[in-house]
Amino acid sequence: MSLKSFIKKVSKIANEGYQKKQIKTGLITNKTKLKGNILFNGTFMNLKGEILKQHQFKNLGIYYKNYYIAQDKYEGSKWGLFDKKTDKAIWIKQEPIHHEILVTSQETIITFSKETKTYKKREVDFDTILEYNFKGKLLSKFSMYDNISEFQQHHKKLELDIPPLPFLKEKARRNEASPWSGFYDYYRLNSMQIIPKNSLKDKRFQEGNWLLSCRHGSLIFILDKDTKHIVYSLNQHSIKSQIQGQHAVQMLELGNLLIFDNGRYREESRIIELNPITKEIEYEYNNNFFTKSQGYVQKIKNNTYLITQSEQGRILLIENEEITWEYINQELQDESNSNYEENYGKPQWIYRTIYYK
């Protein structure tokens, strides 16, 4: 090893040690009277900060009855269905998925994949929505590329709609191909909800319709449950002070849309409840937190929200505008779990946190 390499290695170790000393992790605040458990990054934990279960597959994990459904890791090549207690695999699929796993009322599993198409002289990934039964059989596939002409009627041109300029490096281009082989991402679908029963007497928001969120263009769509045609849409400029790269869009029982608005460009995130008809914000929580990517929110009850500040590995429980519970991921980033050397020693990202009673 050269002297230069040795000095660099020693400096790196020292820096990691310094960061570990500076960052407080684990349970930071616990003033809540709320009972229950949370699931994040394959970790099942109570609100006392006690770990109850660690699953081998860590990404996108959800519980359903006696099952655990998850992906091995971010942009990993495997996902599957597991026994909740033993973590034993019932089946595992060798296919990359992204951003979402959910179970429908018909007891089917929905997740996202992508397909690569040549679009405007680029190799571009377009999202697909896949539906499986609990035996792992594919039941249906919805392609956003096959329906792109309808989607494009609801938004202005996106960055990838403009042909590339020769010899000009594009920020949107990945350094390496995605697991699906593309170098660009068109919509970047990041969440889906099957709309639950709600108080709105409007067929656009009927139970069973698909509610989709796309980061690129800051777009929200609702698709009819039967025809899969778009019946409602929002874009970045539909909402006061704009939504920017939002995640985790959900319709609540009283009809509002709950949105984790990342605020990618203003560098300030917020939680909003939006009236989908008037497009007025009826609730907003904004208390100096920010995550440029990812992010999640779950409304547990009135005035109680569980927020995932993904890039900081931070989970917050907000009750009546007060932080009553706070946890920072104890897993730190290093060469084994992160592709970004500048993040070594910092808490590992948390994609989403789900509360279970």
Number of C-alpha atoms within 10 A of each C-alpha: 6 7 8 8 10 11 12 12 12 11 12 15 14 12 14 19 12 12 17 16 11 11 14 14 19 16 17 15 15 16 11 15 9 15 11 12 18 18 23 22 26 23 18 20 18 17 19 14 16 12 14 12 16 15 20 15 23 21 26 27 27 21 18 11 7 9 19 23 26 26 29 22 20 16 16 16 15 17 26 19 24 21 16 18 11 11 17 14 15 14 13 16 13 10 15 20 29 22 22 22 23 21 20 12 9 7 12 17 22 22 20 22 22 26 16 20 16 10 17 12 11 16 17 25 26 24 24 19 18 19 22 17 15 15 11 16 11 14 12 11 15 15 15 19 20 11 13 11 10 13 16 11 10 16 15 10 11 12 12 17 11 11 11 14 8 6 6 7 9 10 8 12 15 12 9 10 14 17 18 18 15 21 18 25 20 21 21 21 26 21 24 26 22 22 20 18 15 16 13 16 9 9 10 16 24 19 16 17 22 23 24 21 27 23 23 18 23 23 25 22 20 24 20 20 17 9 9 13 15 20 15 16 18 19 18 19 13 14 15 10 10 14 27 25 25 31 28 24 25 25 23 16 13 11 21 23 21 24 23 28 28 28 20 17 11 12 13 17 26 20 21 22 22 20 17 19 11 8 15 15 16 11 13 14 16 13 13 9 13 21 22 20 17 23 27 26 26 22 16 17 9 8 12 18 21 24 23 27 28 23 19 17 23 25 25 21 26 20 18 12 14 13 18 18 21 22 20 22 21 16 16 20 20 18 11 7 13 14 11 10 11 10 18 22 23 22 25 23 24 24 21 26 28 19 19 13 8
